Amino acid sequence: MKRLWLLILLCAPLVVFAQQQTISGTVVDDKTGEPLRQVSVSAGRVSVVTNEDGDFTLKLDGEAKTVMVSHLGYKTQRLNLKEPVSVIRMKPVAIQLREIIVRNEDPRELVDIAIQKIPENYSRVPELLKAFYRETAMKRKHYIYVAEGVEDMYKTPYNRGTGRDRVAIVKGRRLLSQKRGDTLGIKVQGGPVQAVVMDLVKNRDFLLNKEDLDNYDFRMGAPEYINDRQQYVVLMEPSLVTTYALFHGKLYIDAERLAFTRIELELDMHDKDKATQTMLVKKPFGVRFKPRELSSVVDYRYEDGVTRISYLRNTFRFNCDWKRKLFSTSFTATCEMAVTDSESKDVQPIASRSSFDSRDAYYDKVEYFMDPEYWSNYNIIEPSESLDKAIKRLVSRYRRN
């Protein structure tokens, strides 16, 4: 009996491996052939997004028969997994206007209605989301820092605040340039907790509340399509002078369900001091910080009758100079998160002691790049060609040192 039991254990992993399926490809514009980035590729609740080169890899357990490929302004495609996937050509969708249901064509009223419908459009039960996270820093056009990982996110129902929402690192790794002068001890807003802070539909203290919205003018933009569903587009512009920096915004609202599906924000840069207060957490003494851009994209995906956060990207651009140096140096920092899976049954909260704190630095919580098979069966955002080359150079330098 012991030999039979051992034989079963040895065979079991082979059976599981045979059921797993990996789909890779490149998504491009049908007319121009240009790669499309941030395209959602999903099978049920499992999903990834394309990288800067339009490439993706989706790892499935073998149960899915089709994959859905969707992108803002393009016709959604559903691919049969029995057919080979390589290059996916997406066609722009023609906009067919339908009667606008907004009373008096008031875009602010449309936003208010969408806010009122949040409890019915988004999750009403606790959920545990699995996500891939990456943050990078560039000095001029060269990567000097890369960190990435898999994280769990516990989300309470959307009729509650974010007080009990938590993020925990499941697995992570990092690389830092070994060159003298490449490191810069500046910390900008961001990190894994952005998945909680920038879930703008849930964290309404950030933007979608009456006090903040009263600082903006609203107008209707040209309608768009997301996942073959028509979207109202509401444009926001600062209308008042406040003690803090405001945003230029674009809100996408599903025309049928009146749910927020995408939010784009750009920090107003007219007052550099106010912009700095929003972007900068800390810096070394003697370094002058000059903000240039803070832009954010938050995507939500409709699946199984529920709209969930699916993608987040923050981009920071700034210059730094030192008192004794003549020229300033440009830096770009990004943090990107894509939800790859979700679970709604028998979900348990993440304990506070296990969660990532907003005061923590991601760099201090993860290890160095080493194992080429590090991600195993996790779904990740594939590195772009430029990032992939940068990672190889940084790994090489680290090993030499």
C-alpha positions as semicolon CSV with decimal commas, in nm:
position;residue;x (nm);y (nm);z (nm)
1;M;0,000;0,000;0,000
2;K;0,287;0,240;0,074
3;R;0,425;0,199;-0,280
4;L;0,083;0,267;-0,434
5;W;0,038;0,580;-0,221
6;L;0,382;0,706;-0,330
7;L;0,297;0,642;-0,695
8;I;-0,022;0,847;-0,667
9;L;0,166;1,138;-0,512
10;L;0,426;1,132;-0,788
11;C;0,163;1,125;-1,061
12;A;-0,064;1,394;-0,918
13;P;0,154;1,695;-1,011
14;L;0,177;1,564;-1,369
15;V;-0,201;1,562;-1,397
16;V;-0,229;1,918;-1,263
17;F;0,043;2,038;-1,499
18;A;-0,130;1,884;-1,800
19;Q;-0,446;2,080;-1,722
20;Q;-0,269;2,415;-1,716
21;Q;-0,273;2,625;-2,029
22;T;-0,064;2,928;-2,128
23;I;-0,185;3,166;-2,399
24;S;0,055;3,431;-2,533
25;G;0,016;3,687;-2,807
26;T;0,043;4,047;-2,922
27;V;-0,248;4,289;-2,958
28;V;-0,225;4,551;-3,234
29;D;-0,443;4,811;-3,404
30;D;-0,598;4,656;-3,716
31;K;-0,534;4,961;-3,935
32;T;-0,194;5,084;-3,820
33;G;-0,040;4,764;-3,685
34;E;0,077;4,959;-3,380
35;P;0,084;4,760;-3,053
36;L;-0,191;4,842;-2,804
37;R;-0,099;4,867;-2,435
38;Q;-0,321;4,817;-2,131
39;V;-0,555;4,589;-2,326
40;S;-0,755;4,357;-2,098
41;V;-0,719;3,986;-2,180
42;S;-0,946;3,768;-1,967
43;A;-1,112;3,430;-1,928
44;G;-1,385;3,458;-1,667
45;R;-1,236;3,616;-1,356
46;V;-0,875;3,544;-1,461
47;S;-0,715;3,830;-1,651
48;V;-0,399;4,024;-1,742
49;V;-0,321;4,337;-1,942
50;T;-0,083;4,389;-2,232
51;N;0,250;4,564;-2,177
52;E;0,397;4,863;-2,365
53;D;0,468;4,638;-2,666
54;G;0,115;4,493;-2,675
55;D;0,237;4,153;-2,547
56;F;0,057;3,936;-2,294
57;T;0,075;3,592;-2,135
58;L;-0,234;3,443;-1,971
59;K;-0,206;3,130;-1,756
60;L;-0,526;2,925;-1,716
61;D;-0,623;2,604;-1,542
62;G;-0,760;2,460;-1,868
63;E;-1,129;2,502;-1,792
64;A;-1,183;2,814;-2,007
65;K;-1,284;2,772;-2,372
66;T;-1,268;3,135;-2,485
67;V;-1,065;3,446;-2,408
68;M;-1,208;3,798;-2,421
69;V;-0,987;4,084;-2,545
70;S;-1,119;4,436;-2,477
71;H;-0,987;4,789;-2,497
72;L;-1,122;5,141;-2,481
73;G;-1,260;5,246;-2,820
74;Y;-1,218;4,903;-2,985
75;K;-1,456;4,620;-3,064
76;T;-1,426;4,340;-2,810
77;Q;-1,298;4,009;-2,946
78;R;-1,373;3,661;-2,815
79;L;-1,114;3,402;-2,914
80;N;-1,168;3,027;-2,927
81;L;-0,883;2,860;-2,739
82;K;-0,889;2,567;-2,981
83;E;-0,738;2,800;-3,241
84;P;-0,375;2,927;-3,217
85;V;-0,330;3,278;-3,076
86;S;-0,044;3,498;-3,197
87;V;-0,128;3,845;-3,328
88;I;-0,471;3,983;-3,235
89;R;-0,589;4,271;-3,453
90;M;-0,845;4,499;-3,290
91;K;-1,080;4,719;-3,490
92;P;-1,194;5,062;-3,370
93;V;-1,566;5,063;-3,298
94;A;-1,800;5,310;-3,464
95;I;-1,993;5,527;-3,218
96;Q;-2,370;5,505;-3,253
97;L;-2,532;5,767;-3,035
98;R;-2,838;5,679;-2,833
99;E;-3,071;5,918;-2,656
100;I;-2,901;6,066;-2,352
101;I;-3,102;6,000;-2,038
102;V;-2,949;6,279;-1,831
103;R;-3,212;6,526;-1,716
104;N;-3,148;6,869;-1,870
105;E;-2,828;6,721;-2,018
106;D;-2,648;6,807;-1,694
107;P;-2,320;6,608;-1,671
108;R;-2,285;6,679;-1,298
109;E;-2,626;6,521;-1,244
110;L;-2,508;6,213;-1,436
111;V;-2,206;6,186;-1,205
112;D;-2,429;6,221;-0,897
113;I;-2,661;5,945;-1,022
114;A;-2,364;5,715;-1,087
115;I;-2,242;5,779;-0,731
116;Q;-2,585;5,694;-0,588
117;K;-2,584;5,364;-0,781
118;I;-2,242;5,250;-0,652
119;P;-2,387;5,015;-0,385
120;E;-2,590;4,822;-0,644
121;N;-2,333;4,823;-0,927
122;Y;-2,028;4,706;-0,732
123;S;-1,957;4,416;-0,499
124;R;-2,201;4,375;-0,209
125;V;-1,994;4,107;-0,035
126;P;-1,632;4,091;0,085
127;E;-1,389;3,983;-0,187
128;L;-1,028;3,874;-0,208
129;L;-0,852;3,994;-0,522
130;K;-0,524;3,857;-0,653
131;A;-0,315;4,120;-0,833
132;F;0,021;4,171;-0,999
133;Y;0,204;4,489;-0,900
134;R;0,508;4,661;-1,051
135;E;0,687;4,986;-0,972
136;T;0,976;5,134;-1,169
137;A;1,199;5,441;-1,166
138;M;1,383;5,591;-1,461
139;K;1,666;5,844;-1,466
140;R;1,625;6,025;-1,792
141;K;1,559;5,731;-2,031
142;H;1,729;5,456;-1,831
143;Y;1,571;5,227;-1,572
144;I;1,745;5,250;-1,236
145;Y;1,493;5,059;-1,022
146;V;1,240;4,779;-1,077
147;A;1,028;4,602;-0,817
148;E;0,732;4,374;-0,876
149;G;0,519;4,124;-0,693
150;V;0,195;3,938;-0,643
151;E;-0,039;4,073;-0,378
152;D;-0,369;3,990;-0,212
153;M;-0,628;4,263;-0,167
154;Y;-0,914;4,228;0,076
155;K;-1,210;4,447;-0,020
156;T;-1,516;4,506;0,196
157;P;-1,854;4,569;0,022
158;Y;-1,878;4,893;-0,173
159;N;-2,146;5,034;0,055
160;R;-1,869;5,070;0,316
161;G;-1,552;5,276;0,327
162;T;-1,195;5,155;0,284
163;G;-1,111;5,141;0,655
164;R;-1,085;4,760;0,662
165;D;-0,948;4,713;0,310
166;R;-0,600;4,561;0,320
167;V;-0,313;4,469;0,087
168;A;-0,064;4,191;0,162
169;I;0,246;4,093;-0,039
170;V;0,237;3,728;-0,146
171;K;0,564;3,729;-0,337
172;G;0,794;4,005;-0,457
173;R;1,142;4,096;-0,584
174;R;1,348;4,407;-0,658
175;L;1,649;4,543;-0,845
176;L;1,837;4,868;-0,793
177;S;2,110;5,014;-1,010
178;Q;2,457;4,970;-0,858
179;K;2,588;5,285;-1,031
180;R;2,696;5,571;-0,811
181;G;2,469;5,868;-0,870
182;D;2,173;5,659;-0,992
183;T;2,012;5,629;-0,651
184;L;1,792;5,909;-0,523
185;G;1,633;5,896;-0,178
186;I;1,305;6,052;-0,284
187;K;0,971;5,896;-0,199
188;V;0,663;5,993;-0,399
189;Q;0,304;5,891;-0,339
190;G;0,236;5,536;-0,453
191;G;0,305;5,178;-0,354
192;P;0,079;4,872;-0,321
193;V;-0,170;5,058;-0,099
194;Q;-0,262;5,268;-0,402
195;A;-0,496;4,981;-0,485
196;V;-0,697;5,094;-0,182
197;V;-0,642;5,470;-0,204
198;M;-0,702;5,494;-0,580
199;D;-1,011;5,273;-0,588
200;L;-1,191;5,603;-0,641
201;V;-1,538;5,451;-0,658
202;K;-1,493;5,306;-0,309
203;N;-1,263;5,569;-0,158
204;R;-1,494;5,861;-0,223
205;D;-1,302;6,081;0,019
206;F;-1,044;6,121;-0,259
207;L;-1,270;6,276;-0,525
208;L;-1,628;6,151;-0,565
209;N;-1,787;6,350;-0,284
210;K;-1,991;6,670;-0,295
211;E;-1,732;6,891;-0,127
212;D;-1,459;6,802;-0,379
213;L;-1,683;6,784;-0,686
214;D;-1,811;7,137;-0,616
215;N;-1,460;7,259;-0,708
216;Y;-1,503;7,150;-1,071
217;D;-1,687;7,240;-1,389
218;F;-1,837;6,949;-1,587
219;R;-1,914;6,899;-1,954
220;M;-2,003;6,606;-2,176
221;G;-1,730;6,460;-2,395
222;A;-1,755;6,237;-2,701
223;P;-1,900;5,893;-2,612
224;E;-1,678;5,584;-2,620
225;Y;-1,713;5,206;-2,610
226;I;-1,560;4,972;-2,350
227;N;-1,630;4,597;-2,378
228;D;-1,883;4,674;-2,653
229;R;-2,082;4,884;-2,406
230;Q;-2,150;5,250;-2,474
231;Q;-1,996;5,492;-2,225
232;Y;-2,089;5,846;-2,138
233;V;-1,776;6,057;-2,101
234;V;-1,778;6,343;-1,850
235;L;-1,490;6,592;-1,850
236;M;-1,389;6,771;-1,530
237;E;-1,190;7,095;-1,503
238;P;-1,095;7,295;-1,190
239;S;-1,328;7,592;-1,140
240;L;-1,208;7,727;-0,803
241;V;-0,880;7,808;-0,634
242;T;-0,827;7,579;-0,334
243;T;-0,552;7,523;-0,080
244;Y;-0,451;7,201;-0,258
245;A;-0,395;7,100;-0,621
246;L;-0,699;6,984;-0,820
247;F;-0,722;6,747;-1,118
248;H;-0,824;6,750;-1,480
249;G;-1,045;6,443;-1,513
250;K;-1,230;6,217;-1,753
251;L;-1,502;5,991;-1,613
252;Y;-1,639;5,699;-1,817
253;I;-1,991;5,591;-1,713
254;D;-2,171;5,285;-1,853
255;A;-2,473;5,422;-2,042
256;E;-2,703;5,137;-1,937
257;R;-2,596;5,056;-1,582
258;L;-2,463;5,404;-1,493
259;A;-2,153;5,253;-1,334
260;F;-1,808;5,414;-1,341
261;T;-1,592;5,199;-1,568
262;R;-1,280;5,414;-1,609
263;I;-1,140;5,726;-1,443
264;E;-0,848;5,927;-1,582
265;L;-0,689;6,206;-1,378
266;E;-0,406;6,455;-1,433
267;L;-0,287;6,676;-1,151
268;D;-0,308;7,048;-1,224
269;M;0,047;7,183;-1,240
270;H;-0,016;7,558;-1,241
271;D;0,088;7,591;-0,877
272;K;0,410;7,391;-0,835
273;D;0,405;7,415;-0,455
274;K;0,058;7,262;-0,433
275;A;0,154;6,992;-0,685
276;T;0,463;6,910;-0,479
277;Q;0,252;6,873;-0,164
278;T;0,038;6,613;-0,346
279;M;0,324;6,417;-0,504
280;L;0,616;6,426;-0,263
281;V;0,644;6,231;0,063
282;K;1,008;6,301;0,153
283;K;1,343;6,395;-0,004
284;P;1,707;6,436;0,099
285;F;1,825;6,769;0,232
286;G;1,963;6,993;-0,041
287;V;1,763;6,836;-0,326
288;R;1,514;7,058;-0,506
289;F;1,203;6,876;-0,630
290;K;1,027;7,014;-0,940
291;P;0,700;6,835;-1,032
292;R;0,610;6,790;-1,398
293;E;0,327;6,535;-1,413
294;L;0,109;6,310;-1,203
295;S;-0,140;6,108;-1,407
296;S;-0,363;5,820;-1,300
297;V;-0,579;5,561;-1,476
298;V;-0,826;5,342;-1,287
299;D;-1,020;5,074;-1,478
300;Y;-1,320;4,870;-1,362
301;R;-1,440;4,550;-1,532
302;Y;-1,795;4,412;-1,546
303;E;-1,812;4,035;-1,484
304;D;-2,081;3,805;-1,338
305;G;-2,317;4,098;-1,281
306;V;-2,059;4,287;-1,069
307;T;-1,820;4,571;-1,154
308;R;-1,473;4,533;-0,996
309;I;-1,151;4,730;-1,002
310;S;-0,928;4,570;-1,264
311;Y;-0,633;4,797;-1,342
312;L;-0,447;5,093;-1,195
313;R;-0,152;5,296;-1,317
314;N;0,011;5,606;-1,166
315;T;0,284;5,796;-1,348
316;F;0,504;6,056;-1,176
317;R;0,741;6,282;-1,370
318;F;0,966;6,528;-1,191
319;N;1,305;6,697;-1,204
320;C;1,558;6,713;-0,925
321;D;1,860;6,934;-0,892
322;W;2,126;6,988;-0,632
323;K;2,239;7,328;-0,512
324;R;2,592;7,282;-0,646
325;K;2,490;7,139;-0,984
326;L;2,409;7,351;-1,286
327;F;2,154;7,122;-1,456
328;S;1,859;6,927;-1,320
329;T;1,794;6,558;-1,385
330;S;1,460;6,420;-1,502
331;F;1,302;6,119;-1,333
332;T;0,994;5,909;-1,407
333;A;0,834;5,677;-1,153
334;T;0,540;5,446;-1,220
335;C;0,334;5,201;-1,018
336;E;0,103;4,963;-1,203
337;M;-0,142;4,707;-1,072
338;A;-0,358;4,455;-1,258
339;V;-0,615;4,233;-1,086
340;T;-0,565;3,879;-1,216
341;D;-0,829;3,686;-1,019
342;S;-1,102;3,731;-0,758
343;E;-1,282;3,521;-0,499
344;S;-1,615;3,595;-0,329
345;K;-1,684;3,279;-0,126
346;D;-1,568;3,224;0,233
347;V;-1,334;3,520;0,215
348;Q;-1,136;3,607;0,528
349;P;-0,994;3,955;0,606
350;I;-0,620;4,020;0,589
351;A;-0,485;4,073;0,940
352;S;-0,338;4,417;1,010
353;R;-0,003;4,268;1,113
354;S;0,023;4,094;0,771
355;S;-0,080;4,392;0,560
356;F;0,136;4,645;0,377
357;D;0,133;4,986;0,547
358;S;0,129;5,315;0,358
359;R;0,441;5,416;0,555
360;D;0,631;5,110;0,431
361;A;0,869;5,113;0,135
362;Y;0,809;4,827;-0,108
363;Y;1,186;4,804;-0,162
364;D;1,235;4,696;0,201
365;K;0,970;4,423;0,187
366;V;1,091;4,211;-0,106
367;E;1,406;4,028;-0,220
368;Y;1,644;4,054;-0,517
369;F;1,580;3,915;-0,866
370;M;1,744;3,576;-0,915
371;D;1,526;3,277;-1,008
372;P;1,424;3,286;-1,381
373;E;1,119;3,072;-1,297
374;Y;1,025;3,302;-1,012
375;W;0,662;3,362;-1,111
376;S;0,576;2,999;-1,182
377;N;0,200;2,988;-1,253
378;Y;0,117;3,342;-1,140
379;N;-0,035;3,578;-1,398
380;I;0,180;3,888;-1,442
381;I;0,217;4,190;-1,669
382;E;0,485;4,090;-1,916
383;P;0,786;4,329;-1,912
384;S;0,820;4,538;-2,226
385;E;1,129;4,490;-2,440
386;S;1,300;4,798;-2,294
387;L;1,217;4,695;-1,937
388;D;1,326;4,337;-2,002
389;K;1,666;4,456;-2,128
390;A;1,700;4,690;-1,831
391;I;1,629;4,404;-1,589
392;K;1,897;4,190;-1,753
393;R;2,151;4,473;-1,730
394;L;2,067;4,540;-1,365
395;V;2,091;4,170;-1,279
396;S;2,428;4,150;-1,454
397;R;2,564;4,450;-1,263
398;Y;2,434;4,315;-0,934
399;R;2,604;3,979;-0,988
400;R;2,934;4,143;-1,081
401;N;2,925;4,348;-0,762
